[in-house]
Amino acid sequence: MNQGWNWSGFFDYLFNPYILNGAVTTLWLTLAAIAGGLVLGCALALARLSSQRWLAGPAHFYIWVFRGTPLLVQLIIIYTGLPQLGLKLSVIESALLGLILNEAAYLAEIIRGGIQSVPVGQTNAARAVGFSNAQTMRYVILPQAMRLIVPTLGNSINGLLKTTSITSVISMEELLRRTQVLIQEKFMVLELFLVAAIYYLLMTTAWDFVQRRIERHYGRAYGNASAPVVAADVVLEQR
C-alpha cells in the first residue's frame, strides 16, 4: 500500500479517461433527470393547483412520499425491490427512474410556488381582456413566475450534479463509482477522492456561470421596474 501523498498518481488520474468518462456519465444523468423531472414536476404542480380533489390529492401524496424519504432508500427499492414484484430494471434504468421520480417531487413544489407567487390580479386582468386559461398561463403567469422559478431550479440542478453520486450504491458507473473502483485497485484514497472533488467543483462552477446568465435573461425585463406590470395589458398591446 502506498504511503503518503502521491503527486504522480494524482496528476495521472486528474486526466484519466476512465475518470473523465465517469464525469460525462454524471453530466448526462443530471441532464436526463432534470428533463424528466421537469416534465413530471410540471404535471404534478398543475395537479396540486387543480380544484379537482382527484387530481390534487394523489399529487400531494406523491410529493409527500418522495420528499419525505431518502433518495438512497428509493433507489434500493427500485433496484432490488421491484424485481421481487416481477419488474427487473437495469442499473441505468433504475438510476434514471429514481432520480427523475425524486427530482420531480421537489421541482413540482418549486413550480407551484412560482405560479402562486404571481398576484391573482394578473389572472383577473388576463381574463378581463379575453385570454383563455392556456393563454393566461403562457403569456401572463409563467413569464412572471419564471423570475422566481429559475434561481431555485438552477440550485436544484447544482445539487443534482452532486446527488447523482448516490447512484453509485447500485453500481451506476458515474464519477464517484469509478473513483471508488480505482481506489480499490490503486489504494490512493485521498488522491483519487480529491480528483473526484475537483471534477464535481468544475461541473458545478460551470453550471453556476450558465445559471447566472439565465437569471439575467429572465430578470432583465423587470430589473428597473418600480412597480408590478400588468402583464396581460402588455401582451394585449403586442398582439
VOBA-1610 file (N, C-alpha, C; in pm, whole numbers, padded with zeros to 5 digits, always signed):
BEGIN
Met+00084-00119+00000Met+00000+00000+00000Met+00088+00125+00000Asn+00054+00222-00087Asn+00132+00345-00093Asn+00117+00425+00035Gln+00228+00484+00079Gln+00227+00566+00200Gln+00249+00711+00160Gly+00178+00803+00227Gly+00196+00944+00199Gly+00127+00987+00071Trp+00145+01114+00039Trp+00081+01172-00079Trp+00157+01136-00206Asn+00084+01095-00309Asn+00143+01052-00435Asn+00110+01156-00543Trp+00203+01251-00564Trp+00179+01356-00663Trp+00165+01300-00803Ser+00249+01204-00835Ser+00247+01144-00969Ser+00112+01078-00995Gly+00063+01003-00898Gly-00067+00937-00913Gly-00180+01038-00925Phe-00173+01145-00847Phe-00276+01249-00851Phe-00287+01310-00990Phe-00174+01350-01049Phe-00177+01415-01180Phe-00210+01315-01290Asp-00169+01189-01274Asp-00203+01087-01372Asp-00353+01068-01384Tyr-00423+01064-01269Tyr-00566+01037-01269Tyr-00650+01163-01284Leu-00586+01280-01278Leu-00660+01404-01297Leu-00714+01413-01440Phe-00643+01349-01535Phe-00687+01350-01675Phe-00705+01207-01727Asn-00737+01117-01638Asn-00753+00978-01676Asn-00886+00957-01751Pro-00883+00890-01869Pro-01006+00870-01947Pro-01116+00797-01869Tyr-01077+00705-01783Tyr-01175+00631-01705Tyr-01252+00725-01612Ile-01181+00819-01548Ile-01246+00917-01462Ile-01326+01017-01546Leu-01270+01059-01659Leu-01340+01153-01746Leu-01473+01097-01794Asn-01475+00970-01831Asn-01599+00907-01874Asn-01701+00901-01761Gly-01651+00884-01639Gly-01741+00887-01523Gly-01804+01024-01505Ala-01724+01129-01530Ala-01777+01266-01520Ala-01880+01291-01629Val-01856+01238-01749Val-01953+01252-01858Val-02084+01182-01821Thr-02074+01064-01760Thr-02193+00993-01715Thr-02270+01075-01612Thr-02198+01138-01521Thr-02262+01225-01422Thr-02339+01337-01490Leu-02279+01396-01594Leu-02344+01506-01665Leu-02472+01462-01735Trp-02466+01350-01810Trp-02587+01311-01881Trp-02693+01257-01786Leu-02653+01198-01676Leu-02750+01158-01575Leu-02824+01279-01520Thr-02749+01385-01494Thr-02809+01509-01443Thr-02906+01568-01544Leu-02863+01576-01670Leu-02948+01634-01774Leu-03076+01552-01795Ala-03060+01421-01800Ala-03177+01335-01820Ala-03272+01343-01701Ala-03218+01346-01581Ala-03301+01351-01461Ala-03374+01484-01450Ile-03307+01593-01485Ile-03372+01724-01475Ile-03478+01740-01583Ala-03452+01683-01702Ala-03551+01690-01810Ala-03676+01610-01774Gly-03656+01487-01730Gly-03769+01404-01690Gly-03840+01460-01568Gly-03760+01512-01474Gly-03818+01570-01353Gly-03902+01693-01382Leu-03860+01774-01480Leu-03936+01894-01516Leu-04071+01857-01577Val-04071+01759-01666Val-04196+01716-01728Val-04294+01664-01623Leu-04246+01572-01540Leu-04332+01517-01436Leu-04364+01621-01330Gly-04267+01706-01297Gly-04288+01809-01196Gly-04393+01910-01238Cys-04392+01950-01366Cys-04494+02043-01417Cys-04633+01982-01404Ala-04644+01854-01441Ala-04774+01787-01431Ala-04820+01780-01285Leu-04728+01749-01195Leu-04763+01742-01053Leu-04802+01879-00998Ala-04729+01983-01040Ala-04759+02118-00992Ala-04898+02161-01036Leu-04932+02137-01163Leu-05064+02173-01214Leu-05173+02092-01144Ala-05143+01965-01116Ala-05239+01882-01044Ala-05261+01934-00902Arg-05153+01976-00836Arg-05163+02031-00700Arg-05246+02158-00698Leu-05239+02237-00806Leu-05312+02363-00813Leu-05456+02344-00859Ser-05488+02224-00902Ser-05622+02197-00952Ser-05725+02201-00840Ser-05842+02244-00874Ser-05953+02244-00776Ser-06017+02107-00765Gln-05977+02016-00854Gln-06030+01879-00852Gln-05953+01795-00751Arg-06019+01746-00650Arg-05951+01671-00544Arg-05890+01541-00596Trp-05951+01482-00699Trp-05897+01356-00751Trp-05764+01377-00822Leu-05733+01503-00857Leu-05603+01536-00912Leu-05507+01586-00804Ala-05556+01678-00722Ala-05471+01739-00619Ala-05428+01639-00512Gly-05519+01547-00475Gly-05490+01451-00369Gly-05373+01358-00401Pro-05380+01285-00513Pro-05268+01197-00548Pro-05137+01271-00569Ala-05144+01392-00627Ala-05022+01471-00648Ala-04959+01508-00514His-05043+01548-00420His-04993+01583-00287His-04932+01461-00219Phe-04995+01346-00233Phe-04943+01222-00173Phe-04808+01184-00233Tyr-04798+01195-00364Tyr-04672+01163-00433Tyr-04559+01251-00381Ile-04583+01381-00376Ile-04481+01475-00330Ile-04444+01447-00185Trp-04543+01416-00104Trp-04520+01387+00039Trp-04429+01265+00054Val-04453+01161-00025Val-04376+01037-00016Val-04232+01059-00063Phe-04214+01117-00179Phe-04080+01128-00237Phe-03996+01237-00173Arg-04058+01337-00114Arg-03980+01436-00040Arg-03952+01390+00102Gly-04031+01296+00149Gly-04017+01252+00288Gly-03932+01129+00309Thr-03884+01069+00199Thr-03798+00951+00211Thr-03666+00977+00138Pro-03556+00919+00186Pro-03425+00944+00124Pro-03416+00885-00017Leu-03345+00954-00104Leu-03322+00904-00239Leu-03252+00769-00236Leu-03161+00750-00141Leu-03089+00623-00129Leu-03187+00508-00110Val-03285+00526-00022Val-03385+00423+00003Val-03469+00398-00123Gln-03506+00505-00192Gln-03586+00492-00313Gln-03511+00413-00420Leu-03381+00440-00436Leu-03302+00369-00535Leu-03292+00220-00503Ile-03272+00190-00376Ile-03260+00049-00336Ile-03391-00025-00358Ile-03503+00042-00328Ile-03634-00020-00350Ile-03655-00046-00499Ile-03620+00052-00583Ile-03639+00037-00728Ile-03549-00073-00784Tyr-03423-00076-00741Tyr-03327-00170-00799Tyr-03338-00311-00743Thr-03364-00323-00613Thr-03369-00457-00553Thr-03509-00501-00512Gly-03600-00405-00495Gly-03735-00440-00451Gly-03829-00472-00565Leu-03823-00392-00672Leu-03915-00414-00785Leu-03898-00551-00851Pro-03773-00606-00860Pro-03760-00741-00918Pro-03841-00846-00842Gln-03864-00825-00713Gln-03946-00919-00636Gln-04092-00914-00677Leu-04129-00805-00744Leu-04266-00791-00794Leu-04274-00823-00943Gly-04162-00871-00998Gly-04160-00910-01139Gly-04113-00803-01235Leu-04067-00688-01181Leu-04020-00580-01267Leu-03872-00558-01244Lys-03792-00611-01336Lys-03647-00602-01321Lys-03593-00493-01414Leu-03524-00395-01356Leu-03466-00286-01432Leu-03314-00293-01428Ser-03251-00244-01533Ser-03105-00239-01535Ser-03057-00130-01439Val-02926-00125-01420Val-02868-00023-01332Val-02900+00117-01384Ile-02881+00137-01515Ile-02907+00269-01573Ile-03054+00306-01562Glu-03142+00212-01593Glu-03286+00238-01584Glu-03327+00270-01440Ser-03272+00195-01344Ser-03305+00219-01204Ser-03255+00355-01157Ala-03134+00390-01198Ala-03076+00519-01159Ala-03158+00635-01215Leu-03190+00626-01343Leu-03269+00732-01407Leu-03408+00744-01345Leu-03473+00631-01326Leu-03608+00633-01269Leu-03607+00692-01129Gly-03512+00649-01047Gly-03504+00701-00910Gly-03479+00850-00907Leu-03384+00897-00988Leu-03352+01040-00991Leu-03469+01124-01042Ile-03534+01076-01147Ile-03647+01151-01205Ile-03763+01159-01107Leu-03800+01046-01048Leu-03912+01044-00955Leu-03885+01133-00834Asn-03763+01128-00783Asn-03728+01208-00666Asn-03722+01357-00701Glu-03658+01388-00812Glu-03642+01529-00850Glu-03776+01593-00884Ala-03866+01516-00943Ala-03997+01569-00982Ala-04074+01622-00861Ala-04060+01555-00748Ala-04132+01598-00628Ala-04086+01736-00583Tyr-03957+01761-00590Tyr-03903+01892-00549Tyr-03933+01999-00653Leu-03919+01963-00781Leu-03946+02060-00886Leu-04093+02099-00889Ala-04181+02006-00857Ala-04324+02037-00853Ala-04353+02148-00753Glu-04290+02143-00638Glu-04312+02246-00537Glu-04249+02379-00577Ile-04135+02372-00647Ile-04072+02495-00697Ile-04163+02564-00798Ile-04215+02484-00892Ile-04302+02540-00995Ile-04433+02590-00935Arg-04490+02514-00845Arg-04615+02556-00781Arg-04595+02686-00704Gly-04485+02696-00631Gly-04457+02818-00556Gly-04440+02938-00647Gly-04372+02918-00762Gly-04353+03028-00857Gly-04485+03075-00915Ile-04571+02981-00950Ile-04702+03017-01008Ile-04788+03090-00905Gln-04788+03041-00782Gln-04871+03103-00678Gln-04817+03239-00633Ser-04691+03269-00667Ser-04635+03398-00629Ser-04688+03512-00715Val-04744+03479-00832Val-04799+03582-00920Val-04932+03629-00862Pro-04950+03758-00841Pro-05075+03810-00783Pro-05197+03767-00863Val-05304+03736-00792Val-05427+03690-00857Val-05483+03796-00950Gly-05448+03922-00923Gly-05496+04029-01010Gly-05448+04016-01153Gln-05330+03954-01171Gln-05278+03932-01306Gln-05367+03836-01384Thr-05414+03731-01316Thr-05505+03636-01379Thr-05637+03703-01413Asn-05688+03783-01320Asn-05815+03852-01344Asn-05803+03950-01461Ala-05687+04018-01470Ala-05666+04112-01580Ala-05661+04039-01714Ala-05597+03924-01715Ala-05588+03846-01838Ala-05725+03799-01883Arg-05805+03754-01789Arg-05940+03708-01825Arg-06028+03824-01870Ala-06001+03941-01813Ala-06081+04058-01849Ala-06059+04099-01994Val-05939+04071-02046Val-05912+04107-02186Val-05935+03990-02280Gly-05994+03883-02229Gly-06036+03773-02315Gly-05940+03659-02332Phe-05839+03649-02245Phe-05744+03537-02256Phe-05809+03408-02207Ser-05775+03298-02274Ser-05815+03166-02225Ser-05724+03126-02109Asn-05755+03015-02043Asn-05670+02969-01933Asn-05529+02937-01982Ala-05520+02874-02100Ala-05388+02840-02155Ala-05310+02966-02190Gln-05376+03065-02250Gln-05309+03191-02284Gln-05265+03266-02159Thr-05351+03262-02058Thr-05316+03329-01932Thr-05191+03269-01871Met-05184+03136-01873Met-05068+03068-01816Met-04943+03097-01899Arg-04956+03094-02031Arg-04839+03111-02118Arg-04788+03254-02122Tyr-04879+03349-02136Tyr-04837+03488-02159Tyr-04830+03573-02034Val-04901+03533-01930Val-04910+03618-01811Val-04844+03556-01689Ile-04885+03434-01654Ile-04837+03373-01529Ile-04692+03327-01540Leu-04663+03244-01640Leu-04529+03186-01649Leu-04417+03289-01666Pro-04432+03391-01751Pro-04322+03488-01763Pro-04285+03554-01630Gln-04385+03578-01545Gln-04357+03638-01415Gln-04308+03534-01314Ala-04367+03415-01321Ala-04327+03310-01228Ala-04184+03264-01252Met-04137+03271-01377Met-04003+03224-01410Met-03895+03301-01335Arg-03922+03425-01300Arg-03823+03502-01225Arg-03791+03438-01091Leu-03891+03372-01032Leu-03869+03304-00905Leu-03832+03157-00924Ile-03883+03098-01031Ile-03857+02956-01054Ile-03712+02931-01095Val-03659+03015-01186Val-03527+02991-01244Val-03415+02984-01140Pro-03403+03079-01045Pro-03293+03067-00948Pro-03300+02940-00864Thr-03421+02905-00821Thr-03436+02784-00740Thr-03413+02659-00823Leu-03460+02661-00947Leu-03436+02549-01037Leu-03288+02532-01063Gly-03217+02644-01080Gly-03073+02638-01100Gly-03001+02575-00983Asn-03045+02609-00863Asn-02985+02549-00743Asn-03014+02399-00736Ser-03131+02360-00784Ser-03165+02217-00786Ser-03074+02140-00881Ile-03045+02199-00996Ile-02955+02135-01092Ile-02815+02123-01034Asn-02772+02228-00966Asn-02641+02225-00900Asn-02636+02111-00799Gly-02741+02099-00720Gly-02746+01992-00620Gly-02755+01855-00684Leu-02828+01845-00797Leu-02845+01717-00863Leu-02713+01666-00921Leu-02627+01757-00966Leu-02495+01717-01015Leu-02421+01636-00909Lys-02436+01676-00784Lys-02368+01605-00675Lys-02449+01487-00625Thr-02582+01498-00632Thr-02669+01391-00582Thr-02658+01265-00667Thr-02619+01279-00794Thr-02604+01160-00878Thr-02504+01062-00819Ser-02417+01109-00732Ser-02317+01020-00670Ser-02383+00909-00589Ile-02506+00933-00543Ile-02577+00832-00464Ile-02606+00708-00547Thr-02616+00725-00679Thr-02645+00609-00764Thr-02529+00509-00765Ser-02416+00548-00709Ser-02303+00454-00701Ser-02336+00332-00615Val-02435+00346-00525Val-02470+00233-00436Val-02534+00119-00513Ile-02588+00148-00632Ile-02643+00040-00715Ile-02551+00012-00834Ser-02423+00054-00819Ser-02317+00026-00917Ser-02332+00104-01047Met-02395+00220-01042Met-02401+00306-01159Met-02262+00360-01187Glu-02214+00347-01310Glu-02076+00384-01343Glu-02060+00535-01364Glu-02092+00612-01260Glu-02071+00757-01267Glu-01938+00791-01201Leu-01916+00920-01177Leu-01785+00967-01132Leu-01742+00904-01000Leu-01828+00906-00900Leu-01789+00853-00769Leu-01764+00702-00774Arg-01850+00630-00844Arg-01833+00485-00853Arg-01699+00449-00918Arg-01664+00518-01025Arg-01536+00489-01092Arg-01418+00529-01004Thr-01435+00634-00926Thr-01330+00672-00831Thr-01311+00562-00728Gln-01420+00508-00677Gln-01412+00401-00577Gln-01346+00275-00635Val-01375+00244-00759Val-01314+00126-00823Val-01163+00144-00831Leu-01118+00263-00872Leu-00975+00289-00881Leu-00908+00287-00744Ile-00977+00336-00643Ile-00921+00334-00507Ile-00896+00191-00462Gln-00991+00101-00495Gln-00973-00039-00457Gln-00856-00103-00529Glu-00825-00053-00649Glu-00714-00109-00727Glu-00580-00044-00692Lys-00578+00088-00672Lys-00453+00162-00658Lys-00422+00204-00514Phe-00520+00196-00425Phe-00502+00232-00284Phe-00458+00378-00265Met-00498+00465-00357Met-00471+00608-00342Met-00602+00677-00305Val-00636+00671-00180Val-00767+00718-00134Val-00780+00869-00147Leu-00691+00941-00080Leu-00701+01086-00078Leu-00681+01146-00217Glu-00583+01096-00291Glu-00554+01149-00423Glu-00675+01136-00517Leu-00735+01018-00518Leu-00846+00995-00611Leu-00974+01066-00567Phe-00999+01072-00437Phe-01116+01146-00391Phe-01100+01295-00421Leu-00978+01345-00413Leu-00954+01486-00446Leu-00975+01511-00595Val-00935+01416-00678Val-00960+01427-00821Val-01111+01434-00847Ala-01186+01346-00782Ala-01332+01348-00798Ala-01391+01480-00750Ala-01341+01531-00638Ala-01389+01658-00585Ala-01364+01772-00683Ile-01247+01770-00748Ile-01214+01874-00846Ile-01310+01868-00964Tyr-01343+01747-01010Tyr-01437+01734-01121Tyr-01575+01785-01082Tyr-01622+01750-00963Tyr-01752+01800-00918Tyr-01750+01952-00908Leu-01640+02006-00857Leu-01628+02151-00843Leu-01628+02220-00979Leu-01558+02162-01076Leu-01557+02220-01212Leu-01696+02218-01274Met-01768+02109-01256Met-01901+02098-01315Met-01999+02195-01251Thr-01997+02205-01120Thr-02089+02297-01052Thr-02053+02443-01080Thr-01923+02471-01094Thr-01881+02608-01125Thr-01925+02647-01266Ala-01911+02554-01360Ala-01955+02581-01498Ala-02105+02605-01502Trp-02180+02523-01426Trp-02325+02543-01423Trp-02361+02676-01356Asp-02286+02716-01256Asp-02313+02844-01189Asp-02301+02960-01288Phe-02204+02951-01377Phe-02187+03053-01480Phe-02308+03057-01573Val-02354+02938-01616Val-02471+02930-01704Val-02595+02982-01632Gln-02609+02942-01506Gln-02726+02983-01429Gln-02736+03135-01416Arg-02624+03200-01393Arg-02624+03346-01380Arg-02670+03413-01509Arg-02628+03360-01621Arg-02671+03417-01750Arg-02820+03397-01771Ile-02871+03280-01735Ile-03015+03253-01749Ile-03096+03346-01657Glu-03048+03365-01535Glu-03118+03452-01442Glu-03120+03596-01492Arg-03010+03640-01550Arg-03007+03777-01605Arg-03106+03791-01720His-03118+03684-01800His-03209+03687-01914His-03354+03703-01867Tyr-03394+03626-01767Tyr-03533+03631-01721Tyr-03561+03751-01631Gly-03456+03811-01575Gly-03478+03922-01484Gly-03461+04059-01546Arg-03407+04063-01670Arg-03373+04193-01727Arg-03495+04279-01756Ala-03610+04216-01790Ala-03727+04296-01824Ala-03789+04363-01703Tyr-03751+04316-01583Tyr-03812+04368-01462Tyr-03711+04434-01370Gly-03583+04437-01415Gly-03479+04483-01325Gly-03496+04625-01276Asn-03546+04715-01359Asn-03559+04855-01322Asn-03702+04896-01294Ala-03789+04796-01287Ala-03929+04829-01265Ala-03951+04872-01122Ser-04025+04982-01104Ser-04053+05031-00969Ser-04185+04982-00917Ala-04268+04925-01006Ala-04398+04873-00966Ala-04432+04756-01055Pro-04518+04664-01009Pro-04555+04549-01090Pro-04622+04593-01220Val-04595+04519-01326Val-04654+04549-01456Val-04770+04454-01478Val-04880+04506-01528Val-04992+04420-01561Val-04959+04351-01691Ala-04913+04228-01680Ala-04860+04157-01796Ala-04965+04137-01903Ala-05088+04116-01862Ala-05194+04091-01960Ala-05211+04210-02052Asp-05203+04332-01998Asp-05216+04452-02079Asp-05100+04465-02176Val-04979+04431-02129Val-04862+04439-02216Val-04875+04344-02333Val-04915+04222-02304Val-04930+04122-02411Val-05039+04163-02508Leu-05148+04219-02455Leu-05257+04261-02541Leu-05212+04368-02640Glu-05128+04461-02593Glu-05077+04566-02679Glu-04988+04508-02788Gln-04914+04400-02754Gln-04822+04341-02850Gln-04896+04262-02958Arg-05016+04217-02928Arg-05088+04131-03022Arg-05146+04213-03132
//
